[in-house]
Amino acid sequence: MEVLMVYITASDLSEARKIGEAVVEERLAACVNIVDGAQSIYRWHGKIQHEKEAIIIA
């Protein structure tokens, strides 16, 4: 059996829950973990951006 871990970011907790429920409902994962309040820092169009996100681990 091959085991994979998938790391997904969502814009907020509500979106993360929708994704997580869909993943479990479709039996793509037995369980997902959601971590709210992650801070992402990235460059977009030459500027540094800061965003609050939720992390989904499946």
mmCIF file of the N, C-alpha and C atoms, coordinates in Angstrom:
data_MODEL
# 
_entry.id   MODEL 
# 
loop_
_atom_site.group_PDB 
_atom_site.id 
_atom_site.type_symbol 
_atom_site.label_atom_id 
_atom_site.label_alt_id 
_atom_site.label_comp_id 
_atom_site.label_asym_id 
_atom_site.label_entity_id 
_atom_site.label_seq_id 
_atom_site.pdbx_PDB_ins_code 
_atom_site.Cartn_x 
_atom_site.Cartn_y 
_atom_site.Cartn_z 
_atom_site.occupancy 
_atom_site.B_iso_or_equiv 
_atom_site.pdbx_formal_charge 
_atom_site.auth_seq_id 
_atom_site.auth_comp_id 
_atom_site.auth_asym_id 
_atom_site.auth_atom_id 
_atom_site.pdbx_PDB_model_num 
ATOM 1   N N  . MET A 1 1  ? 0.844   -1.174 0.000  1.00 0.00 ? 1  MET A N  1 
ATOM 2   C CA . MET A 1 1  ? 0.000   0.000  0.000  1.00 0.00 ? 1  MET A CA 1 
ATOM 3   C C  . MET A 1 1  ? 0.891   1.239  0.000  1.00 0.00 ? 1  MET A C  1 
ATOM 4   N N  . GLU A 1 2  ? 0.593   2.160  -0.877 1.00 0.00 ? 2  GLU A N  1 
ATOM 5   C CA . GLU A 1 2  ? 1.322   3.426  -0.950 1.00 0.00 ? 2  GLU A CA 1 
ATOM 6   C C  . GLU A 1 2  ? 0.634   4.447  -0.044 1.00 0.00 ? 2  GLU A C  1 
ATOM 7   N N  . VAL A 1 3  ? 1.433   5.147  0.746  1.00 0.00 ? 3  VAL A N  1 
ATOM 8   C CA . VAL A 1 3  ? 0.905   6.169  1.643  1.00 0.00 ? 3  VAL A CA 1 
ATOM 9   C C  . VAL A 1 3  ? 1.382   7.532  1.166  1.00 0.00 ? 3  VAL A C  1 
ATOM 10  N N  . LEU A 1 4  ? 0.469   8.467  1.038  1.00 0.00 ? 4  LEU A N  1 
ATOM 11  C CA . LEU A 1 4  ? 0.781   9.833  0.626  1.00 0.00 ? 4  LEU A CA 1 
ATOM 12  C C  . LEU A 1 4  ? 0.230   10.810 1.650  1.00 0.00 ? 4  LEU A C  1 
ATOM 13  N N  . MET A 1 5  ? 0.918   11.929 1.808  1.00 0.00 ? 5  MET A N  1 
ATOM 14  C CA . MET A 1 5  ? 0.399   13.017 2.627  1.00 0.00 ? 5  MET A CA 1 
ATOM 15  C C  . MET A 1 5  ? 0.226   14.219 1.704  1.00 0.00 ? 5  MET A C  1 
ATOM 16  N N  . VAL A 1 6  ? -0.934  14.834 1.754  1.00 0.00 ? 6  VAL A N  1 
ATOM 17  C CA . VAL A 1 6  ? -1.225  15.985 0.903  1.00 0.00 ? 6  VAL A CA 1 
ATOM 18  C C  . VAL A 1 6  ? -1.390  17.209 1.795  1.00 0.00 ? 6  VAL A C  1 
ATOM 19  N N  . TYR A 1 7  ? -0.695  18.293 1.443  1.00 0.00 ? 7  TYR A N  1 
ATOM 20  C CA . TYR A 1 7  ? -0.709  19.558 2.187  1.00 0.00 ? 7  TYR A CA 1 
ATOM 21  C C  . TYR A 1 7  ? -1.422  20.583 1.319  1.00 0.00 ? 7  TYR A C  1 
ATOM 22  N N  . ILE A 1 8  ? -2.508  21.140 1.822  1.00 0.00 ? 8  ILE A N  1 
ATOM 23  C CA . ILE A 1 8  ? -3.342  22.068 1.050  1.00 0.00 ? 8  ILE A CA 1 
ATOM 24  C C  . ILE A 1 8  ? -3.534  23.336 1.874  1.00 0.00 ? 8  ILE A C  1 
ATOM 25  N N  . THR A 1 9  ? -3.487  24.493 1.237  1.00 0.00 ? 9  THR A N  1 
ATOM 26  C CA . THR A 1 9  ? -3.844  25.725 1.933  1.00 0.00 ? 9  THR A CA 1 
ATOM 27  C C  . THR A 1 9  ? -5.186  26.226 1.414  1.00 0.00 ? 9  THR A C  1 
ATOM 28  N N  . ALA A 1 10 ? -5.964  26.802 2.310  1.00 0.00 ? 10 ALA A N  1 
ATOM 29  C CA . ALA A 1 10 ? -7.268  27.370 1.970  1.00 0.00 ? 10 ALA A CA 1 
ATOM 30  C C  . ALA A 1 10 ? -7.310  28.803 2.479  1.00 0.00 ? 10 ALA A C  1 
ATOM 31  N N  . SER A 1 11 ? -8.157  29.608 1.887  1.00 0.00 ? 11 SER A N  1 
ATOM 32  C CA . SER A 1 11 ? -8.203  31.029 2.247  1.00 0.00 ? 11 SER A CA 1 
ATOM 33  C C  . SER A 1 11 ? -8.747  31.282 3.653  1.00 0.00 ? 11 SER A C  1 
ATOM 34  N N  . ASP A 1 12 ? -9.574  30.355 4.154  1.00 0.00 ? 12 ASP A N  1 
ATOM 35  C CA . ASP A 1 12 ? -10.110 30.518 5.512  1.00 0.00 ? 12 ASP A CA 1 
ATOM 36  C C  . ASP A 1 12 ? -10.636 29.180 6.022  1.00 0.00 ? 12 ASP A C  1 
ATOM 37  N N  . LEU A 1 13 ? -11.081 29.169 7.268  1.00 0.00 ? 13 LEU A N  1 
ATOM 38  C CA . LEU A 1 13 ? -11.549 27.938 7.900  1.00 0.00 ? 13 LEU A CA 1 
ATOM 39  C C  . LEU A 1 13 ? -12.765 27.357 7.188  1.00 0.00 ? 13 LEU A C  1 
ATOM 40  N N  . SER A 1 14 ? -13.663 28.196 6.740  1.00 0.00 ? 14 SER A N  1 
ATOM 41  C CA . SER A 1 14 ? -14.863 27.722 6.047  1.00 0.00 ? 14 SER A CA 1 
ATOM 42  C C  . SER A 1 14 ? -14.499 26.962 4.773  1.00 0.00 ? 14 SER A C  1 
ATOM 43  N N  . GLU A 1 15 ? -13.608 27.531 3.989  1.00 0.00 ? 15 GLU A N  1 
ATOM 44  C CA . GLU A 1 15 ? -13.173 26.866 2.758  1.00 0.00 ? 15 GLU A CA 1 
ATOM 45  C C  . GLU A 1 15 ? -12.448 25.561 3.088  1.00 0.00 ? 15 GLU A C  1 
ATOM 46  N N  . ALA A 1 16 ? -11.616 25.577 4.119  1.00 0.00 ? 16 ALA A N  1 
ATOM 47  C CA . ALA A 1 16 ? -10.884 24.373 4.521  1.00 0.00 ? 16 ALA A CA 1 
ATOM 48  C C  . ALA A 1 16 ? -11.849 23.255 4.915  1.00 0.00 ? 16 ALA A C  1 
ATOM 49  N N  . ARG A 1 17 ? -12.893 23.593 5.646  1.00 0.00 ? 17 ARG A N  1 
ATOM 50  C CA . ARG A 1 17 ? -13.880 22.584 6.046  1.00 0.00 ? 17 ARG A CA 1 
ATOM 51  C C  . ARG A 1 17 ? -14.588 21.989 4.837  1.00 0.00 ? 17 ARG A C  1 
ATOM 52  N N  . LYS A 1 18 ? -14.947 22.825 3.869  1.00 0.00 ? 18 LYS A N  1 
ATOM 53  C CA . LYS A 1 18 ? -15.607 22.327 2.656  1.00 0.00 ? 18 LYS A CA 1 
ATOM 54  C C  . LYS A 1 18 ? -14.699 21.358 1.911  1.00 0.00 ? 18 LYS A C  1 
ATOM 55  N N  . ILE A 1 19 ? -13.441 21.738 1.760  1.00 0.00 ? 19 ILE A N  1 
ATOM 56  C CA . ILE A 1 19 ? -12.482 20.870 1.069  1.00 0.00 ? 19 ILE A CA 1 
ATOM 57  C C  . ILE A 1 19 ? -12.285 19.578 1.857  1.00 0.00 ? 19 ILE A C  1 
ATOM 58  N N  . GLY A 1 20 ? -12.086 19.706 3.160  1.00 0.00 ? 20 GLY A N  1 
ATOM 59  C CA . GLY A 1 20 ? -11.873 18.531 3.998  1.00 0.00 ? 20 GLY A CA 1 
ATOM 60  C C  . GLY A 1 20 ? -13.034 17.558 3.952  1.00 0.00 ? 20 GLY A C  1 
ATOM 61  N N  . GLU A 1 21 ? -14.243 18.079 4.047  1.00 0.00 ? 21 GLU A N  1 
ATOM 62  C CA . GLU A 1 21 ? -15.421 17.214 3.985  1.00 0.00 ? 21 GLU A CA 1 
ATOM 63  C C  . GLU A 1 21 ? -15.531 16.520 2.636  1.00 0.00 ? 21 GLU A C  1 
ATOM 64  N N  . ALA A 1 22 ? -15.240 17.229 1.557  1.00 0.00 ? 22 ALA A N  1 
ATOM 65  C CA . ALA A 1 22 ? -15.303 16.628 0.223  1.00 0.00 ? 22 ALA A CA 1 
ATOM 66  C C  . ALA A 1 22 ? -14.265 15.518 0.074  1.00 0.00 ? 22 ALA A C  1 
ATOM 67  N N  . VAL A 1 23 ? -13.073 15.742 0.585  1.00 0.00 ? 23 VAL A N  1 
ATOM 68  C CA . VAL A 1 23 ? -12.006 14.736 0.498  1.00 0.00 ? 23 VAL A CA 1 
ATOM 69  C C  . VAL A 1 23 ? -12.409 13.464 1.243  1.00 0.00 ? 23 VAL A C  1 
ATOM 70  N N  . VAL A 1 24 ? -12.959 13.614 2.446  1.00 0.00 ? 24 VAL A N  1 
ATOM 71  C CA . VAL A 1 24 ? -13.379 12.445 3.227  1.00 0.00 ? 24 VAL A CA 1 
ATOM 72  C C  . VAL A 1 24 ? -14.613 11.796 2.596  1.00 0.00 ? 24 VAL A C  1 
ATOM 73  N N  . GLU A 1 25 ? -15.573 12.595 2.169  1.00 0.00 ? 25 GLU A N  1 
ATOM 74  C CA . GLU A 1 25 ? -16.793 12.065 1.545  1.00 0.00 ? 25 GLU A CA 1 
ATOM 75  C C  . GLU A 1 25 ? -16.467 11.224 0.312  1.00 0.00 ? 25 GLU A C  1 
ATOM 76  N N  . GLU A 1 26 ? -15.514 11.685 -0.490 1.00 0.00 ? 26 GLU A N  1 
ATOM 77  C CA . GLU A 1 26 ? -15.122 10.963 -1.707 1.00 0.00 ? 26 GLU A CA 1 
ATOM 78  C C  . GLU A 1 26 ? -14.148 9.819  -1.422 1.00 0.00 ? 26 GLU A C  1 
ATOM 79  N N  . ARG A 1 27 ? -13.867 9.595  -0.142 1.00 0.00 ? 27 ARG A N  1 
ATOM 80  C CA . ARG A 1 27 ? -12.970 8.526  0.298  1.00 0.00 ? 27 ARG A CA 1 
ATOM 81  C C  . ARG A 1 27 ? -11.560 8.667  -0.270 1.00 0.00 ? 27 ARG A C  1 
ATOM 82  N N  . LEU A 1 28 ? -11.157 9.908  -0.478 1.00 0.00 ? 28 LEU A N  1 
ATOM 83  C CA . LEU A 1 28 ? -9.789  10.178 -0.916 1.00 0.00 ? 28 LEU A CA 1 
ATOM 84  C C  . LEU A 1 28 ? -8.831  10.156 0.268  1.00 0.00 ? 28 LEU A C  1 
ATOM 85  N N  . ALA A 1 29 ? -9.378  10.309 1.466  1.00 0.00 ? 29 ALA A N  1 
ATOM 86  C CA . ALA A 1 29 ? -8.613  10.209 2.711  1.00 0.00 ? 29 ALA A CA 1 
ATOM 87  C C  . ALA A 1 29 ? -9.558  9.719  3.797  1.00 0.00 ? 29 ALA A C  1 
ATOM 88  N N  . ALA A 1 30 ? -9.022  8.966  4.744  1.00 0.00 ? 30 ALA A N  1 
ATOM 89  C CA . ALA A 1 30 ? -9.834  8.501  5.866  1.00 0.00 ? 30 ALA A CA 1 
ATOM 90  C C  . ALA A 1 30 ? -10.068 9.623  6.870  1.00 0.00 ? 30 ALA A C  1 
ATOM 91  N N  . CYS A 1 31 ? -9.131  10.571 6.906  1.00 0.00 ? 31 CYS A N  1 
ATOM 92  C CA . CYS A 1 31 ? -9.187  11.660 7.879  1.00 0.00 ? 31 CYS A CA 1 
ATOM 93  C C  . CYS A 1 31 ? -8.424  12.852 7.320  1.00 0.00 ? 31 CYS A C  1 
ATOM 94  N N  . VAL A 1 32 ? -8.856  14.040 7.653  1.00 0.00 ? 32 VAL A N  1 
ATOM 95  C CA . VAL A 1 32 ? -8.081  15.247 7.350  1.00 0.00 ? 32 VAL A CA 1 
ATOM 96  C C  . VAL A 1 32 ? -7.909  16.035 8.639  1.00 0.00 ? 32 VAL A C  1 
ATOM 97  N N  . ASN A 1 33 ? -6.822  16.774 8.719  1.00 0.00 ? 33 ASN A N  1 
ATOM 98  C CA . ASN A 1 33 ? -6.580  17.680 9.842  1.00 0.00 ? 33 ASN A CA 1 
ATOM 99  C C  . ASN A 1 33 ? -6.587  19.093 9.304  1.00 0.00 ? 33 ASN A C  1 
ATOM 100 N N  . ILE A 1 34 ? -7.231  20.007 10.029 1.00 0.00 ? 34 ILE A N  1 
ATOM 101 C CA . ILE A 1 34 ? -7.278  21.412 9.638  1.00 0.00 ? 34 ILE A CA 1 
ATOM 102 C C  . ILE A 1 34 ? -6.619  22.237 10.728 1.00 0.00 ? 34 ILE A C  1 
ATOM 103 N N  . VAL A 1 35 ? -5.678  23.068 10.322 1.00 0.00 ? 35 VAL A N  1 
ATOM 104 C CA . VAL A 1 35 ? -4.983  23.968 11.242 1.00 0.00 ? 35 VAL A CA 1 
ATOM 105 C C  . VAL A 1 35 ? -5.312  25.389 10.804 1.00 0.00 ? 35 VAL A C  1 
ATOM 106 N N  . ASP A 1 36 ? -6.074  26.101 11.614 1.00 0.00 ? 36 ASP A N  1 
ATOM 107 C CA . ASP A 1 36 ? -6.474  27.469 11.277 1.00 0.00 ? 36 ASP A CA 1 
ATOM 108 C C  . ASP A 1 36 ? -5.427  28.461 11.780 1.00 0.00 ? 36 ASP A C  1 
ATOM 109 N N  . GLY A 1 37 ? -5.337  29.594 11.125 1.00 0.00 ? 37 GLY A N  1 
ATOM 110 C CA . GLY A 1 37 ? -4.483  30.681 11.602 1.00 0.00 ? 37 GLY A CA 1 
ATOM 111 C C  . GLY A 1 37 ? -3.059  30.666 11.087 1.00 0.00 ? 37 GLY A C  1 
ATOM 112 N N  . ALA A 1 38 ? -2.782  29.922 10.029 1.00 0.00 ? 38 ALA A N  1 
ATOM 113 C CA . ALA A 1 38 ? -1.435  29.925 9.451  1.00 0.00 ? 38 ALA A CA 1 
ATOM 114 C C  . ALA A 1 38 ? -1.176  31.268 8.780  1.00 0.00 ? 38 ALA A C  1 
ATOM 115 N N  . GLN A 1 39 ? 0.047   31.705 8.809  1.00 0.00 ? 39 GLN A N  1 
ATOM 116 C CA . GLN A 1 39 ? 0.441   32.946 8.147  1.00 0.00 ? 39 GLN A CA 1 
ATOM 117 C C  . GLN A 1 39 ? 1.339   32.608 6.966  1.00 0.00 ? 39 GLN A C  1 
ATOM 118 N N  . SER A 1 40 ? 0.964   33.046 5.780  1.00 0.00 ? 40 SER A N  1 
ATOM 119 C CA . SER A 1 40 ? 1.778   32.828 4.590  1.00 0.00 ? 40 SER A CA 1 
ATOM 120 C C  . SER A 1 40 ? 2.379   34.151 4.145  1.00 0.00 ? 40 SER A C  1 
ATOM 121 N N  . ILE A 1 41 ? 3.638   34.105 3.764  1.00 0.00 ? 41 ILE A N  1 
ATOM 122 C CA . ILE A 1 41 ? 4.341   35.277 3.238  1.00 0.00 ? 41 ILE A CA 1 
ATOM 123 C C  . ILE A 1 41 ? 4.889   34.875 1.879  1.00 0.00 ? 41 ILE A C  1 
ATOM 124 N N  . TYR A 1 42 ? 4.564   35.663 0.858  1.00 0.00 ? 42 TYR A N  1 
ATOM 125 C CA . TYR A 1 42 ? 4.994   35.323 -0.495 1.00 0.00 ? 42 TYR A CA 1 
ATOM 126 C C  . TYR A 1 42 ? 5.127   36.591 -1.331 1.00 0.00 ? 42 TYR A C  1 
ATOM 127 N N  . ARG A 1 43 ? 5.798   36.454 -2.454 1.00 0.00 ? 43 ARG A N  1 
ATOM 128 C CA . ARG A 1 43 ? 5.960   37.577 -3.379 1.00 0.00 ? 43 ARG A CA 1 
ATOM 129 C C  . ARG A 1 43 ? 4.927   37.438 -4.497 1.00 0.00 ? 43 ARG A C  1 
ATOM 130 N N  . TRP A 1 44 ? 4.206   38.521 -4.780 1.00 0.00 ? 44 TRP A N  1 
ATOM 131 C CA . TRP A 1 44 ? 3.201   38.531 -5.849 1.00 0.00 ? 44 TRP A CA 1 
ATOM 132 C C  . TRP A 1 44 ? 3.316   39.850 -6.587 1.00 0.00 ? 44 TRP A C  1 
ATOM 133 N N  . HIS A 1 45 ? 3.573   39.775 -7.879 1.00 0.00 ? 45 HIS A N  1 
ATOM 134 C CA . HIS A 1 45 ? 3.748   40.961 -8.713 1.00 0.00 ? 45 HIS A CA 1 
ATOM 135 C C  . HIS A 1 45 ? 4.778   41.918 -8.119 1.00 0.00 ? 45 HIS A C  1 
ATOM 136 N N  . GLY A 1 46 ? 5.879   41.344 -7.631 1.00 0.00 ? 46 GLY A N  1 
ATOM 137 C CA . GLY A 1 46 ? 6.986   42.155 -7.141 1.00 0.00 ? 46 GLY A CA 1 
ATOM 138 C C  . GLY A 1 46 ? 6.832   42.696 -5.731 1.00 0.00 ? 46 GLY A C  1 
ATOM 139 N N  . LYS A 1 47 ? 5.736   42.387 -5.066 1.00 0.00 ? 47 LYS A N  1 
ATOM 140 C CA . LYS A 1 47 ? 5.513   42.886 -3.708 1.00 0.00 ? 47 LYS A CA 1 
ATOM 141 C C  . LYS A 1 47 ? 5.365   41.718 -2.735 1.00 0.00 ? 47 LYS A C  1 
ATOM 142 N N  . ILE A 1 48 ? 5.841   41.922 -1.511 1.00 0.00 ? 48 ILE A N  1 
ATOM 143 C CA . ILE A 1 48 ? 5.689   40.921 -0.468 1.00 0.00 ? 48 ILE A CA 1 
ATOM 144 C C  . ILE A 1 48 ? 4.263   40.989 0.080  1.00 0.00 ? 48 ILE A C  1 
ATOM 145 N N  . GLN A 1 49 ? 3.605   39.845 0.131  1.00 0.00 ? 49 GLN A N  1 
ATOM 146 C CA . GLN A 1 49 ? 2.230   39.744 0.614  1.00 0.00 ? 49 GLN A CA 1 
ATOM 147 C C  . GLN A 1 49 ? 2.189   38.917 1.901  1.00 0.00 ? 49 GLN A C  1 
ATOM 148 N N  . HIS A 1 50 ? 1.254   39.231 2.774  1.00 0.00 ? 50 HIS A N  1 
ATOM 149 C CA . HIS A 1 50 ? 1.007   38.485 4.008  1.00 0.00 ? 50 HIS A CA 1 
ATOM 150 C C  . HIS A 1 50 ? -0.464  38.085 4.005  1.00 0.00 ? 50 HIS A C  1 
ATOM 151 N N  . GLU A 1 51 ? -0.733  36.807 4.198  1.00 0.00 ? 51 GLU A N  1 
ATOM 152 C CA . GLU A 1 51 ? -2.117  36.326 4.214  1.00 0.00 ? 51 GLU A CA 1 
ATOM 153 C C  . GLU A 1 51 ? -2.319  35.328 5.344  1.00 0.00 ? 51 GLU A C  1 
ATOM 154 N N  . LYS A 1 52 ? -3.483  35.376 5.965  1.00 0.00 ? 52 LYS A N  1 
ATOM 155 C CA . LYS A 1 52 ? -3.883  34.366 6.933  1.00 0.00 ? 52 LYS A CA 1 
ATOM 156 C C  . LYS A 1 52 ? -4.581  33.255 6.158  1.00 0.00 ? 52 LYS A C  1 
ATOM 157 N N  . GLU A 1 53 ? -4.219  32.008 6.436  1.00 0.00 ? 53 GLU A N  1 
ATOM 158 C CA . GLU A 1 53 ? -4.794  30.871 5.737  1.00 0.00 ? 53 GLU A CA 1 
ATOM 159 C C  . GLU A 1 53 ? -5.074  29.742 6.718  1.00 0.00 ? 53 GLU A C  1 
ATOM 160 N N  . ALA A 1 54 ? -5.783  28.748 6.248  1.00 0.00 ? 54 ALA A N  1 
ATOM 161 C CA . ALA A 1 54 ? -5.971  27.502 6.991  1.00 0.00 ? 54 ALA A CA 1 
ATOM 162 C C  . ALA A 1 54 ? -5.241  26.407 6.225  1.00 0.00 ? 54 ALA A C  1 
ATOM 163 N N  . ILE A 1 55 ? -4.632  25.494 6.952  1.00 0.00 ? 55 ILE A N  1 
ATOM 164 C CA . ILE A 1 55 ? -3.894  24.387 6.348  1.00 0.00 ? 55 ILE A CA 1 
ATOM 165 C C  . ILE A 1 55 ? -4.721  23.113 6.487  1.00 0.00 ? 55 ILE A C  1 
ATOM 166 N N  . ILE A 1 56 ? -4.763  22.339 5.411  1.00 0.00 ? 56 ILE A N  1 
ATOM 167 C CA . ILE A 1 56 ? -5.437  21.042 5.420  1.00 0.00 ? 56 ILE A CA 1 
ATOM 168 C C  . ILE A 1 56 ? -4.363  19.983 5.166  1.00 0.00 ? 56 ILE A C  1 
ATOM 169 N N  . ILE A 1 57 ? -4.308  18.986 6.035  1.00 0.00 ? 57 ILE A N  1 
ATOM 170 C CA . ILE A 1 57 ? -3.386  17.876 5.843  1.00 0.00 ? 57 ILE A CA 1 
ATOM 171 C C  . ILE A 1 57 ? -4.237  16.624 5.693  1.00 0.00 ? 57 ILE A C  1 
ATOM 172 N N  . ALA A 1 58 ? -4.063  15.955 4.557  1.00 0.00 ? 58 ALA A N  1 
ATOM 173 C CA . ALA A 1 58 ? -4.864  14.752 4.288  1.00 0.00 ? 58 ALA A CA 1 
ATOM 174 C C  . ALA A 1 58 ? -3.952  13.594 3.951  1.00 0.00 ? 58 ALA A C  1 
# 
